[in-house]
Amino acid sequence: MFGHVEAITFDLDDTLWPCHEVIVAAERACYEWLSDAAPRVTRHHSLESLREHRIAFSHRRPDIAHDMTAVRLHALSEVLSDHGYAVDVARRASDVFRAARNRVTPYDEVVDVLRRLRARYTVISVTNGNSQIEHTPLRDSFDYSLTAAEVGAAKPDPAMFHAASTRCGIGLDRFLHVGDDPVRDVQAARALGIPTVWVDRAATTWPPDIDPADMQVSNIGELAEQLLS
């Protein structure tokens, strides 16, 4: 099925590691830091109200909405300024968040599978998120790593895949994309003619209005069996 493939792009969040609890913990760590560094903010804002403000801010700033770190930094700077704090506090709070954001735990099979796949394929991470791969347990697992912030656009925008192709020097006609999101991963890659693998770890229902992926797996070990057999 994938005999022509030379490069494999992998989404990160919820494809190679669980994301939700990491974000929750990172936001909590940032909020607790703010309670000491900027108590006027946390007396006025809950975690939820800060989140709501950040979402509203991203809607007001579509020019940076693809860059989650920039959105967090500028939205928090706005709140801090409203309560008489300097921008530097927002930068330090962002550092606290990002350090916690990088404390991810890959799914059990991931490290070994990526190592095996790299022996045959060029392996690239492509993420809309703001984890810093070099500070995670997967720091040595990819040939190249791209983020929406770096590329200037988030999936399903095709820019991420074009950038990956340019970076590794392999045409998109020899790519395979692996991800958990039907729209941002499967539909986005398929629009460029890239075959797709849907990673469905939670046995969810595929959206009826989207054509299914070329392959569905519950973990990437199943993909490795197909590719490396």
Z-matrix of the N, CA and C atoms (Angstrom, degrees):
N
C 1 1.464
C 2 1.529 1 111.57
N 3 1.339 2 116.63 1 -38.01
C 4 1.461 3 121.24 2 -175.68
C 5 1.530 4 112.06 3 -118.66
N 6 1.319 5 116.74 4 32.30
C 7 1.451 6 120.85 5 -174.35
C 8 1.513 7 114.87 6 -64.33
N 9 1.335 8 117.23 7 -21.49
C 10 1.466 9 121.00 8 -178.99
C 11 1.527 10 113.07 9 -85.97
N 12 1.316 11 117.37 10 -7.41
C 13 1.474 12 121.65 11 -169.21
C 14 1.534 13 111.42 12 -73.72
N 15 1.339 14 114.93 13 135.26
C 16 1.461 15 121.53 14 173.86
C 17 1.526 16 112.14 15 -120.16
N 18 1.335 17 117.14 16 -23.68
C 19 1.468 18 121.43 17 -177.96
C 20 1.529 19 109.18 18 -131.06
N 21 1.320 20 115.70 19 139.37
C 22 1.463 21 121.55 20 178.40
C 23 1.517 22 108.94 21 -123.01
N 24 1.326 23 116.21 22 123.78
C 25 1.463 24 120.94 23 173.98
C 26 1.525 25 108.70 24 -98.23
N 27 1.315 26 115.38 25 137.97
C 28 1.457 27 122.47 26 178.84
C 29 1.516 28 110.44 27 -121.51
N 30 1.321 29 116.61 28 128.91
C 31 1.457 30 121.24 29 163.47
C 32 1.528 31 107.45 30 -66.54
N 33 1.321 32 117.44 31 160.84
C 34 1.464 33 121.05 32 -179.21
C 35 1.526 34 112.81 33 -104.91
N 36 1.340 35 116.92 34 -68.53
C 37 1.466 36 121.11 35 -173.18
C 38 1.525 37 111.38 36 -61.57
N 39 1.339 38 115.41 37 124.30
C 40 1.460 39 124.78 38 178.53
C 41 1.521 40 113.66 39 67.69
N 42 1.334 41 116.36 40 3.52
C 43 1.458 42 121.41 41 170.02
C 44 1.517 43 109.52 42 -104.72
N 45 1.332 44 116.42 43 -49.48
C 46 1.464 45 121.09 44 -179.09
C 47 1.521 46 113.06 45 -108.74
N 48 1.334 47 116.82 46 -17.81
C 49 1.467 48 120.22 47 174.27
C 50 1.526 49 108.66 48 -151.71
N 51 1.339 50 118.03 49 152.91
C 52 1.470 51 120.16 50 175.26
C 53 1.524 52 109.76 51 -71.32
N 54 1.325 53 115.63 52 140.83
C 55 1.465 54 120.02 53 -170.12
C 56 1.526 55 114.21 54 -109.35
N 57 1.318 56 118.22 55 -41.05
C 58 1.467 57 120.65 56 -167.45
C 59 1.527 58 112.52 57 -56.10
N 60 1.320 59 117.04 58 -50.43
C 61 1.461 60 119.31 59 -176.48
C 62 1.528 61 111.65 60 -65.94
N 63 1.330 62 116.73 61 -30.61
C 64 1.463 63 120.10 62 177.07
C 65 1.530 64 110.61 63 -64.50
N 66 1.339 65 115.89 64 -45.66
C 67 1.467 66 120.20 65 179.16
C 68 1.525 67 110.48 66 -63.42
N 69 1.319 68 116.47 67 -43.67
C 70 1.467 69 120.42 68 179.36
C 71 1.527 70 110.30 69 -59.07
N 72 1.327 71 116.45 70 -46.00
C 73 1.458 72 120.30 71 -179.52
C 74 1.528 73 111.51 72 -65.95
N 75 1.332 74 117.10 73 -38.03
C 76 1.473 75 120.78 74 -179.96
C 77 1.523 76 110.80 75 -67.58
N 78 1.320 77 116.73 76 -41.51
C 79 1.464 78 119.65 77 178.27
C 80 1.523 79 110.90 78 -65.56
N 81 1.320 80 116.11 79 -38.03
C 82 1.467 81 119.51 80 178.64
C 83 1.527 82 110.78 81 -66.42
N 84 1.337 83 116.65 82 -41.89
C 85 1.467 84 120.08 83 178.73
C 86 1.522 85 110.81 84 -62.29
N 87 1.327 86 116.72 85 -41.10
C 88 1.459 87 121.20 86 178.74
C 89 1.528 88 110.98 87 -65.54
N 90 1.326 89 116.32 88 -42.23
C 91 1.469 90 120.76 89 -179.04
C 92 1.532 91 110.37 90 -65.25
N 93 1.327 92 116.35 91 -41.53
C 94 1.465 93 119.16 92 178.80
C 95 1.520 94 111.04 93 -65.08
N 96 1.328 95 116.73 94 -37.26
C 97 1.463 96 119.70 95 176.16
C 98 1.535 97 110.17 96 -64.00
N 99 1.322 98 116.15 97 -42.02
C 100 1.464 99 120.19 98 179.39
C 101 1.528 100 111.96 99 -64.70
N 102 1.322 101 116.42 100 -30.97
C 103 1.469 102 118.49 101 -179.01
C 104 1.525 103 111.18 102 -63.10
N 105 1.339 104 116.16 103 -26.44
C 106 1.461 105 120.11 104 175.22
C 107 1.522 106 112.34 105 -90.44
N 108 1.334 107 116.56 106 -42.05
C 109 1.470 108 120.84 107 -173.70
C 110 1.520 109 112.81 108 -83.45
N 111 1.326 110 117.31 109 -27.76
C 112 1.471 111 120.55 110 -176.62
C 113 1.532 112 109.33 111 -143.80
N 114 1.316 113 117.75 112 65.12
C 115 1.475 114 120.67 113 -172.92
C 116 1.526 115 114.20 114 -62.05
N 117 1.334 116 117.92 115 -26.15
C 118 1.467 117 118.16 116 178.18
C 119 1.528 118 110.66 117 -64.75
N 120 1.315 119 116.44 118 -31.06
C 121 1.469 120 120.00 119 178.26
C 122 1.519 121 110.73 120 -69.87
N 123 1.328 122 117.69 121 -48.85
C 124 1.461 123 119.50 122 -175.80
C 125 1.528 124 112.34 123 -74.43
N 126 1.341 125 117.35 124 -19.85
C 127 1.461 126 118.06 125 171.83
C 128 1.522 127 110.67 126 -70.35
N 129 1.328 128 115.92 127 -29.46
C 130 1.466 129 120.65 128 -177.01
C 131 1.530 130 112.21 129 -94.21
N 132 1.338 131 116.70 130 -30.98
C 133 1.461 132 120.82 131 -173.60
C 134 1.527 133 111.50 132 -119.14
N 135 1.321 134 115.06 133 138.19
C 136 1.460 135 121.27 134 167.88
C 137 1.530 136 108.50 135 -89.27
N 138 1.319 137 116.44 136 171.46
C 139 1.461 138 119.98 137 173.72
C 140 1.521 139 110.70 138 -56.41
N 141 1.318 140 115.97 139 -42.02
C 142 1.460 141 120.28 140 -177.74
C 143 1.517 142 111.67 141 -67.14
N 144 1.305 143 118.35 142 -40.61
C 145 1.468 144 118.82 143 -179.47
C 146 1.528 145 111.39 144 -69.84
N 147 1.326 146 117.36 145 -32.51
C 148 1.464 147 119.54 146 174.02
C 149 1.528 148 110.47 147 -65.79
N 150 1.333 149 116.07 148 -38.56
C 151 1.465 150 120.04 149 177.87
C 152 1.525 151 110.17 150 -64.51
N 153 1.311 152 116.75 151 -43.88
C 154 1.466 153 120.52 152 179.60
C 155 1.528 154 110.75 153 -62.81
N 156 1.311 155 116.69 154 -40.43
C 157 1.468 156 120.27 155 177.51
C 158 1.519 157 110.66 156 -62.84
N 159 1.339 158 116.29 157 -41.99
C 160 1.464 159 120.28 158 -179.15
C 161 1.534 160 111.25 159 -64.09
N 162 1.318 161 116.81 160 -40.88
C 163 1.470 162 120.23 161 178.54
C 164 1.529 163 110.22 162 -64.21
N 165 1.321 164 116.08 163 -44.47
C 166 1.464 165 119.82 164 178.27
C 167 1.528 166 110.40 165 -62.53
N 168 1.314 167 116.61 166 -39.57
C 169 1.468 168 120.64 167 178.70
C 170 1.523 169 110.66 168 -61.70
N 171 1.325 170 117.53 169 -42.98
C 172 1.469 171 120.52 170 -179.21
C 173 1.517 172 110.97 171 -63.25
N 174 1.329 173 117.27 172 -32.34
C 175 1.464 174 120.52 173 176.64
C 176 1.524 175 111.06 174 -69.93
N 177 1.326 176 115.75 175 -32.06
C 178 1.470 177 119.40 176 177.61
C 179 1.524 178 112.81 177 -77.80
N 180 1.337 179 116.35 178 -20.02
C 181 1.457 180 120.98 179 -176.72
C 182 1.530 181 111.20 180 -124.40
N 183 1.325 182 116.95 181 65.68
C 184 1.472 183 118.46 182 179.87
C 185 1.521 184 113.19 183 -61.62
N 186 1.340 185 117.14 184 -18.39
C 187 1.462 186 120.02 185 179.80
C 188 1.521 187 112.97 186 -67.60
N 189 1.342 188 117.54 187 -22.88
C 190 1.464 189 120.02 188 178.23
C 191 1.527 190 112.11 189 -121.30
N 192 1.324 191 117.86 190 8.38
C 193 1.467 192 120.73 191 -174.58
C 194 1.520 193 112.80 192 -61.19
N 195 1.340 194 117.12 193 -24.09
C 196 1.469 195 120.15 194 179.04
C 197 1.521 196 112.14 195 -74.21
N 198 1.328 197 117.27 196 -16.69
C 199 1.468 198 122.24 197 -174.86
C 200 1.530 199 108.37 198 -105.08
N 201 1.318 200 116.42 199 96.24
C 202 1.461 201 120.24 200 -174.01
C 203 1.517 202 112.61 201 -64.28
N 204 1.327 203 116.80 202 -33.41
C 205 1.464 204 119.07 203 178.46
C 206 1.525 205 110.79 204 -67.24
N 207 1.335 206 116.55 205 -43.12
C 208 1.463 207 120.20 206 178.83
C 209 1.522 208 110.64 207 -64.21
N 210 1.325 209 117.25 208 -41.21
C 211 1.466 210 120.24 209 179.32
C 212 1.521 211 110.03 210 -61.72
N 213 1.325 212 116.86 211 -47.50
C 214 1.465 213 119.92 212 179.71
C 215 1.525 214 111.11 213 -60.68
N 216 1.337 215 115.83 214 -44.57
C 217 1.464 216 120.14 215 -176.99
C 218 1.525 217 111.22 216 -64.02
N 219 1.323 218 117.12 217 -48.34
C 220 1.467 219 120.09 218 -175.30
C 221 1.531 220 111.54 219 -73.55
N 222 1.326 221 116.82 220 -36.57
C 223 1.470 222 118.89 221 177.60
C 224 1.523 223 110.54 222 -64.58
N 225 1.332 224 116.21 223 -43.14
C 226 1.463 225 119.07 224 179.40
C 227 1.523 226 110.92 225 -69.40
N 228 1.330 227 117.33 226 -36.52
C 229 1.466 228 119.98 227 176.55
C 230 1.523 229 110.68 228 -58.33
N 231 1.326 230 116.04 229 -40.01
C 232 1.457 231 120.79 230 179.30
C 233 1.522 232 111.17 231 -62.56
N 234 1.336 233 116.52 232 -45.24
C 235 1.470 234 120.79 233 179.05
C 236 1.527 235 111.04 234 -64.76
N 237 1.312 236 115.73 235 -45.20
C 238 1.465 237 119.83 236 -179.19
C 239 1.525 238 111.28 237 -62.54
N 240 1.324 239 116.30 238 -41.81
C 241 1.459 240 120.10 239 178.46
C 242 1.523 241 111.27 240 -61.06
N 243 1.333 242 115.78 241 -38.94
C 244 1.468 243 120.38 242 178.95
C 245 1.530 244 111.63 243 -61.44
N 246 1.342 245 116.10 244 -24.09
C 247 1.465 246 119.74 245 -177.80
C 248 1.525 247 111.90 246 -110.42
N 249 1.335 248 116.04 247 16.76
C 250 1.454 249 120.13 248 171.09
C 251 1.517 250 116.53 249 84.08
N 252 1.349 251 117.02 250 21.40
C 253 1.462 252 120.30 251 179.21
C 254 1.524 253 111.00 252 -106.46
N 255 1.331 254 115.42 253 153.70
C 256 1.460 255 121.56 254 -178.22
C 257 1.528 256 111.00 255 -79.14
N 258 1.315 257 115.12 256 158.20
C 259 1.469 258 121.71 257 -179.80
C 260 1.522 259 111.08 258 -60.11
N 261 1.313 260 117.75 259 -31.25
C 262 1.465 261 120.82 260 -178.40
C 263 1.524 262 112.14 261 -58.32
N 264 1.323 263 117.04 262 -29.90
C 265 1.468 264 119.96 263 177.71
C 266 1.525 265 109.78 264 -64.43
N 267 1.319 266 117.04 265 -38.68
C 268 1.457 267 120.64 266 178.34
C 269 1.523 268 110.82 267 -64.49
N 270 1.322 269 116.66 268 -39.32
C 271 1.468 270 119.68 269 179.28
C 272 1.523 271 110.84 270 -63.85
N 273 1.325 272 116.27 271 -42.94
C 274 1.465 273 119.26 272 179.83
C 275 1.525 274 110.80 273 -68.14
N 276 1.322 275 117.24 274 -37.42
C 277 1.467 276 120.49 275 176.23
C 278 1.522 277 110.81 276 -63.98
N 279 1.329 278 116.47 277 -39.27
C 280 1.455 279 120.80 278 177.52
C 281 1.520 280 110.82 279 -62.61
N 282 1.318 281 117.24 280 -38.65
C 283 1.465 282 120.51 281 177.94
C 284 1.528 283 110.99 282 -63.33
N 285 1.324 284 116.45 283 -39.39
C 286 1.462 285 120.83 284 177.76
C 287 1.521 286 109.84 285 -62.92
N 288 1.334 287 116.22 286 -46.25
C 289 1.462 288 120.38 287 179.30
C 290 1.528 289 111.01 288 -60.18
N 291 1.320 290 116.81 289 -47.15
C 292 1.464 291 119.74 290 -174.45
C 293 1.523 292 112.15 291 -67.23
N 294 1.312 293 116.72 292 -35.97
C 295 1.469 294 119.19 293 176.87
C 296 1.519 295 110.51 294 -61.10
N 297 1.336 296 116.43 295 -42.65
C 298 1.462 297 120.31 296 178.34
C 299 1.526 298 111.23 297 -72.05
N 300 1.324 299 116.48 298 -33.78
C 301 1.479 300 121.14 299 179.82
C 302 1.520 301 111.48 300 -62.64
N 303 1.321 302 117.08 301 -27.40
C 304 1.460 303 121.12 302 -178.55
C 305 1.523 304 113.35 303 -84.33
N 306 1.334 305 117.56 304 -3.32
C 307 1.469 306 120.29 305 -179.18
C 308 1.525 307 110.00 306 -85.28
N 309 1.311 308 114.10 307 65.42
C 310 1.460 309 120.87 308 -178.66
C 311 1.523 310 110.01 309 -96.43
N 312 1.325 311 115.61 310 155.99
C 313 1.464 312 121.60 311 176.61
C 314 1.519 313 108.35 312 -122.96
N 315 1.323 314 118.78 313 108.00
C 316 1.465 315 120.57 314 -179.28
C 317 1.532 316 111.24 315 -59.88
N 318 1.325 317 115.56 316 149.45
C 319 1.455 318 119.92 317 172.69
C 320 1.533 319 108.87 318 -57.97
N 321 1.315 320 115.70 319 155.59
C 322 1.463 321 121.59 320 -167.05
C 323 1.527 322 114.43 321 -53.29
N 324 1.324 323 117.14 322 -39.85
C 325 1.466 324 119.70 323 -172.65
C 326 1.520 325 113.73 324 -86.03
N 327 1.319 326 117.86 325 -10.58
C 328 1.459 327 121.52 326 -162.50
C 329 1.530 328 114.00 327 -65.31
N 330 1.318 329 117.72 328 -49.85
C 331 1.469 330 119.91 329 -175.00
C 332 1.528 331 110.83 330 -59.46
N 333 1.316 332 117.13 331 -46.72
C 334 1.465 333 120.56 332 -178.83
C 335 1.520 334 111.56 333 -66.83
N 336 1.328 335 117.62 334 -41.88
C 337 1.470 336 120.53 335 -179.06
C 338 1.520 337 110.84 336 -64.19
N 339 1.314 338 118.39 337 -44.13
C 340 1.460 339 120.14 338 179.19
C 341 1.526 340 111.11 339 -63.18
N 342 1.321 341 116.63 340 -39.18
C 343 1.468 342 119.91 341 177.18
C 344 1.529 343 110.61 342 -59.98
N 345 1.309 344 116.96 343 -44.19
C 346 1.468 345 121.07 344 -179.25
C 347 1.521 346 111.41 345 -67.77
N 348 1.311 347 116.97 346 -40.97
C 349 1.466 348 120.15 347 -178.91
C 350 1.530 349 111.33 348 -66.89
N 351 1.326 350 117.28 349 -35.97
C 352 1.472 351 120.24 350 -178.96
C 353 1.524 352 112.20 351 -65.32
N 354 1.322 353 117.19 352 -19.96
C 355 1.462 354 119.62 353 177.42
C 356 1.524 355 111.50 354 -69.66
N 357 1.344 356 116.30 355 -19.92
C 358 1.467 357 119.82 356 -178.15
C 359 1.523 358 112.94 357 -119.27
N 360 1.314 359 117.93 358 -29.75
C 361 1.465 360 121.89 359 -172.52
C 362 1.530 361 110.65 360 -123.18
N 363 1.338 362 115.42 361 159.18
C 364 1.460 363 121.14 362 164.77
C 365 1.521 364 107.03 363 -80.39
N 366 1.321 365 116.85 364 125.79
C 367 1.467 366 122.02 365 -173.32
C 368 1.532 367 108.75 366 -116.26
N 369 1.341 368 115.60 367 127.00
C 370 1.460 369 122.41 368 -171.70
C 371 1.528 370 109.13 369 -131.11
N 372 1.325 371 117.45 370 134.58
C 373 1.469 372 120.18 371 172.13
C 374 1.521 373 109.41 372 -95.60
N 375 1.324 374 115.40 373 138.30
C 376 1.473 375 121.81 374 178.77
C 377 1.525 376 107.46 375 -134.49
N 378 1.312 377 116.97 376 116.81
C 379 1.462 378 119.27 377 -173.20
C 380 1.516 379 112.61 378 -136.21
N 381 1.336 380 115.04 379 144.44
C 382 1.460 381 121.23 380 169.98
C 383 1.524 382 110.74 381 -83.57
N 384 1.320 383 116.59 382 -14.02
C 385 1.462 384 121.21 383 -175.81
C 386 1.520 385 112.40 384 -79.57
N 387 1.333 386 114.84 385 -179.83
C 388 1.464 387 118.98 386 -176.97
C 389 1.527 388 112.68 387 -120.67
N 390 1.321 389 115.99 388 28.12
C 391 1.462 390 118.05 389 168.39
C 392 1.525 391 108.29 390 -68.11
N 393 1.307 392 116.09 391 151.91
C 394 1.472 393 122.16 392 177.38
C 395 1.521 394 107.27 393 -106.58
N 396 1.310 395 115.98 394 101.51
C 397 1.459 396 120.80 395 -169.68
C 398 1.516 397 111.71 396 -55.73
N 399 1.329 398 117.15 397 -31.09
C 400 1.465 399 120.27 398 -178.15
C 401 1.522 400 112.43 399 -69.86
N 402 1.330 401 117.15 400 -12.55
C 403 1.457 402 121.50 401 178.62
C 404 1.523 403 112.27 402 -110.16
N 405 1.320 404 117.38 403 16.89
C 406 1.461 405 122.35 404 -179.73
C 407 1.527 406 109.86 405 -116.73
N 408 1.333 407 117.55 406 170.66
C 409 1.464 408 120.29 407 177.29
C 410 1.530 409 113.75 408 -64.01
N 411 1.325 410 118.55 409 -12.63
C 412 1.465 411 121.15 410 179.40
C 413 1.527 412 111.95 411 -98.11
N 414 1.324 413 117.08 412 21.21
C 415 1.471 414 120.56 413 -174.58
C 416 1.527 415 112.76 414 -59.58
N 417 1.330 416 117.71 415 -27.87
C 418 1.466 417 120.70 416 -177.48
C 419 1.523 418 112.67 417 -109.23
N 420 1.327 419 116.89 418 20.52
C 421 1.465 420 120.06 419 -170.99
C 422 1.516 421 114.44 420 -100.40
N 423 1.329 422 118.72 421 -6.25
C 424 1.463 423 121.04 422 -174.24
C 425 1.527 424 111.76 423 -128.36
N 426 1.314 425 114.61 424 151.43
C 427 1.459 426 119.90 425 171.71
C 428 1.522 427 110.91 426 -77.99
N 429 1.325 428 116.39 427 -35.25
C 430 1.466 429 122.47 428 178.30
C 431 1.529 430 107.90 429 -145.43
N 432 1.331 431 116.20 430 152.45
C 433 1.463 432 121.57 431 177.58
C 434 1.525 433 108.97 432 -138.21
N 435 1.326 434 116.44 433 129.72
C 436 1.462 435 122.48 434 -178.32
C 437 1.523 436 110.38 435 -126.03
N 438 1.328 437 115.86 436 143.82
C 439 1.461 438 121.85 437 175.41
C 440 1.525 439 109.83 438 -121.89
N 441 1.321 440 115.59 439 158.53
C 442 1.461 441 120.07 440 176.88
C 443 1.517 442 111.14 441 -60.50
N 444 1.332 443 116.91 442 -36.88
C 445 1.469 444 120.36 443 179.21
C 446 1.518 445 110.83 444 -61.43
N 447 1.314 446 116.78 445 -41.48
C 448 1.459 447 121.10 446 -179.47
C 449 1.525 448 111.57 447 -69.93
N 450 1.328 449 116.20 448 -41.93
C 451 1.468 450 121.29 449 -175.71
C 452 1.522 451 111.32 450 -75.83
N 453 1.337 452 116.08 451 -32.84
C 454 1.457 453 120.19 452 -178.18
C 455 1.505 454 113.75 453 96.99
N 456 1.319 455 117.50 454 9.26
C 457 1.471 456 122.02 455 178.66
C 458 1.517 457 108.15 456 -161.36
N 459 1.327 458 115.64 457 149.53
C 460 1.460 459 121.69 458 -178.95
C 461 1.520 460 110.24 459 -104.92
N 462 1.325 461 116.30 460 147.92
C 463 1.454 462 119.51 461 170.98
C 464 1.537 463 108.82 462 -56.39
N 465 1.318 464 118.60 463 140.51
C 466 1.464 465 129.37 464 16.67
C 467 1.522 466 116.26 465 -86.97
N 468 1.326 467 118.99 466 8.22
C 469 1.452 468 119.47 467 173.11
C 470 1.531 469 108.90 468 -55.34
N 471 1.324 470 118.80 469 135.63
C 472 1.465 471 120.48 470 -176.54
C 473 1.519 472 114.77 471 -70.81
N 474 1.334 473 118.07 472 -8.73
C 475 1.461 474 121.05 473 -175.48
C 476 1.525 475 112.84 474 -56.01
N 477 1.340 476 116.94 475 -36.03
C 478 1.461 477 120.29 476 -177.99
C 479 1.534 478 111.01 477 -61.27
N 480 1.320 479 116.50 478 -43.12
C 481 1.456 480 120.49 479 -178.09
C 482 1.528 481 111.33 480 -72.75
N 483 1.311 482 116.36 481 -39.46
C 484 1.467 483 119.04 482 176.31
C 485 1.522 484 110.95 483 -62.72
N 486 1.329 485 116.38 484 -39.74
C 487 1.462 486 119.96 485 178.70
C 488 1.522 487 111.00 486 -65.29
N 489 1.327 488 116.65 487 -38.89
C 490 1.464 489 120.26 488 178.22
C 491 1.522 490 110.74 489 -63.27
N 492 1.323 491 116.05 490 -41.45
C 493 1.463 492 120.71 491 178.80
C 494 1.525 493 111.02 492 -63.54
N 495 1.320 494 115.87 493 -44.40
C 496 1.463 495 120.21 494 178.76
C 497 1.518 496 111.20 495 -63.20
N 498 1.317 497 116.32 496 -42.19
C 499 1.463 498 120.72 497 -176.32
C 500 1.537 499 111.74 498 -63.64
N 501 1.342 500 116.22 499 -42.38
C 502 1.466 501 118.15 500 -174.55
C 503 1.524 502 113.16 501 -96.09
N 504 1.346 503 117.78 502 -11.27
C 505 1.451 504 120.79 503 178.65
C 506 1.513 505 114.54 504 76.19
N 507 1.314 506 117.45 505 21.55
C 508 1.464 507 122.91 506 179.22
C 509 1.529 508 108.35 507 -116.04
N 510 1.314 509 117.24 508 134.45
C 511 1.459 510 120.79 509 -178.40
C 512 1.518 511 112.70 510 -68.43
N 513 1.332 512 115.51 511 150.96
C 514 1.455 513 120.04 512 179.80
C 515 1.521 514 112.58 513 -62.01
N 516 1.325 515 117.29 514 -21.31
C 517 1.461 516 120.25 515 178.24
C 518 1.529 517 112.08 516 -70.77
N 519 1.341 518 116.54 517 -5.74
C 520 1.470 519 120.57 518 177.30
C 521 1.536 520 111.23 519 -119.39
N 522 1.322 521 115.27 520 21.73
C 523 1.462 522 121.85 521 178.81
C 524 1.526 523 111.51 522 -97.76
N 525 1.328 524 114.44 523 157.54
C 526 1.463 525 124.65 524 167.10
C 527 1.516 526 106.21 525 -134.35
N 528 1.329 527 117.28 526 135.98
C 529 1.468 528 119.25 527 178.74
C 530 1.514 529 110.54 528 -116.36
N 531 1.346 530 114.99 529 139.81
C 532 1.459 531 123.28 530 -177.37
C 533 1.520 532 108.92 531 -125.39
N 534 1.326 533 117.33 532 124.64
C 535 1.454 534 119.50 533 -179.66
C 536 1.509 535 112.44 534 -164.27
N 537 1.334 536 115.94 535 172.97
C 538 1.465 537 120.99 536 -176.30
C 539 1.518 538 113.98 537 -102.03
N 540 1.333 539 118.38 538 -13.59
C 541 1.457 540 120.70 539 -172.44
C 542 1.529 541 111.19 540 -99.62
N 543 1.326 542 117.98 541 121.96
C 544 1.464 543 120.07 542 -177.82
C 545 1.521 544 114.30 543 -58.35
N 546 1.333 545 117.54 544 -35.20
C 547 1.465 546 120.69 545 -177.43
C 548 1.523 547 111.01 546 -90.43
N 549 1.343 548 116.67 547 -56.76
C 550 1.472 549 120.77 548 -173.74
C 551 1.523 550 112.88 549 -69.64
N 552 1.306 551 116.76 550 -23.94
C 553 1.457 552 119.80 551 -179.95
C 554 1.527 553 111.88 552 -107.13
N 555 1.315 554 116.70 553 -66.02
C 556 1.465 555 119.85 554 -171.91
C 557 1.523 556 112.02 555 -67.87
N 558 1.316 557 116.95 556 -55.60
C 559 1.461 558 119.74 557 -177.54
C 560 1.528 559 111.35 558 -63.75
N 561 1.324 560 117.06 559 -39.23
C 562 1.469 561 120.92 560 -178.70
C 563 1.519 562 111.56 561 -64.03
N 564 1.336 563 116.99 562 -45.75
C 565 1.465 564 119.86 563 -179.44
C 566 1.524 565 110.89 564 -69.33
N 567 1.315 566 116.72 565 -41.27
C 568 1.463 567 119.94 566 -178.32
C 569 1.524 568 111.65 567 -62.36
N 570 1.322 569 117.61 568 -32.25
C 571 1.468 570 121.13 569 178.89
C 572 1.526 571 111.29 570 -61.82
N 573 1.338 572 116.89 571 -21.22
C 574 1.459 573 122.00 572 178.54
C 575 1.525 574 111.81 573 -100.32
N 576 1.322 575 116.50 574 7.45
C 577 1.450 576 120.43 575 -179.46
C 578 1.514 577 114.01 576 80.73
N 579 1.331 578 117.43 577 13.73
C 580 1.464 579 121.99 578 -178.95
C 581 1.531 580 108.77 579 -88.88
N 582 1.330 581 119.07 580 127.66
C 583 1.458 582 119.92 581 174.39
C 584 1.525 583 110.53 582 -65.39
N 585 1.317 584 115.92 583 154.69
C 586 1.460 585 120.05 584 -169.24
C 587 1.525 586 112.48 585 -133.02
N 588 1.330 587 113.82 586 150.57
C 589 1.460 588 122.25 587 172.89
C 590 1.519 589 107.48 588 -124.93
N 591 1.321 590 115.94 589 123.91
C 592 1.464 591 121.31 590 177.47
C 593 1.517 592 109.18 591 -94.53
N 594 1.337 593 116.06 592 121.89
C 595 1.458 594 121.81 593 177.09
C 596 1.526 595 107.98 594 -95.05
N 597 1.312 596 116.20 595 107.86
C 598 1.464 597 122.15 596 -176.80
C 599 1.520 598 108.68 597 -115.26
N 600 1.325 599 115.88 598 86.89
C 601 1.458 600 120.66 599 -176.33
C 602 1.525 601 112.67 600 -79.15
N 603 1.312 602 117.79 601 -18.34
C 604 1.466 603 120.79 602 -173.52
C 605 1.520 604 113.22 603 -108.47
N 606 1.336 605 117.32 604 11.66
C 607 1.473 606 121.59 605 179.96
C 608 1.529 607 110.80 606 53.49
N 609 1.323 608 116.44 607 51.40
C 610 1.455 609 121.83 608 179.33
C 611 1.531 610 110.47 609 -86.94
N 612 1.318 611 115.76 610 171.05
C 613 1.460 612 121.20 611 -178.86
C 614 1.524 613 109.65 612 -93.90
N 615 1.311 614 115.93 613 130.15
C 616 1.462 615 120.64 614 178.52
C 617 1.523 616 110.02 615 -69.69
N 618 1.346 617 118.71 616 137.80
C 619 1.470 618 120.97 617 179.89
C 620 1.529 619 110.99 618 -60.31
N 621 1.319 620 118.27 619 129.48
C 622 1.465 621 120.48 620 -174.99
C 623 1.521 622 114.39 621 -68.21
N 624 1.340 623 117.65 622 -18.65
C 625 1.460 624 120.53 623 -176.84
C 626 1.532 625 112.76 624 -94.32
N 627 1.332 626 117.99 625 6.93
C 628 1.461 627 122.29 626 179.36
C 629 1.525 628 108.81 627 -121.89
N 630 1.311 629 116.82 628 132.33
C 631 1.461 630 120.09 629 176.66
C 632 1.521 631 109.63 630 -61.96
N 633 1.330 632 118.05 631 139.33
C 634 1.467 633 120.18 632 -176.87
C 635 1.518 634 112.75 633 -67.05
N 636 1.324 635 114.60 634 161.32
C 637 1.463 636 121.07 635 176.65
C 638 1.525 637 109.99 636 -67.76
N 639 1.321 638 115.08 637 165.72
C 640 1.458 639 119.40 638 178.21
C 641 1.527 640 111.94 639 -67.20
N 642 1.323 641 115.82 640 -28.36
C 643 1.461 642 120.82 641 179.74
C 644 1.511 643 108.79 642 -147.12
N 645 1.310 644 117.26 643 142.40
C 646 1.459 645 122.41 644 175.83
C 647 1.518 646 108.53 645 -119.74
N 648 1.353 647 116.44 646 132.82
C 649 1.459 648 121.62 647 178.76
C 650 1.518 649 109.39 648 -134.51
N 651 1.326 650 115.76 649 157.00
C 652 1.470 651 119.73 650 175.41
C 653 1.523 652 111.30 651 -95.28
N 654 1.334 653 117.25 652 -12.00
C 655 1.459 654 122.54 653 173.56
C 656 1.519 655 107.57 654 -160.55
N 657 1.334 656 117.16 655 162.35
C 658 1.461 657 118.19 656 -173.50
C 659 1.518 658 112.80 657 -78.34
N 660 1.316 659 117.16 658 -8.09
C 661 1.449 660 119.71 659 171.65
C 662 1.523 661 111.14 660 -62.02
N 663 1.330 662 117.07 661 -36.38
C 664 1.463 663 121.26 662 177.74
C 665 1.521 664 110.90 663 -64.27
N 666 1.321 665 116.30 664 -36.21
C 667 1.467 666 119.93 665 176.32
C 668 1.529 667 110.30 666 -66.25
N 669 1.317 668 116.97 667 -43.18
C 670 1.466 669 120.36 668 179.90
C 671 1.522 670 111.45 669 -60.12
N 672 1.326 671 116.43 670 -38.16
C 673 1.466 672 120.16 671 178.30
C 674 1.529 673 110.22 672 -60.36
N 675 1.339 674 115.98 673 -40.22
C 676 1.454 675 120.46 674 -179.92
C 677 1.534 676 111.02 675 -69.57
N 678 1.319 677 116.81 676 -42.79
C 679 1.464 678 120.67 677 -173.70
C 680 1.526 679 113.40 678 -79.45
N 681 1.306 680 116.78 679 -33.58
C 682 1.462 681 120.40 680 -170.89
C 683 1.526 682 113.88 681 -104.49
N 684 1.321 683 117.12 682 2.41
C 685 1.464 684 119.72 683 -179.16
C 686 1.516 685 111.09 684 -75.28
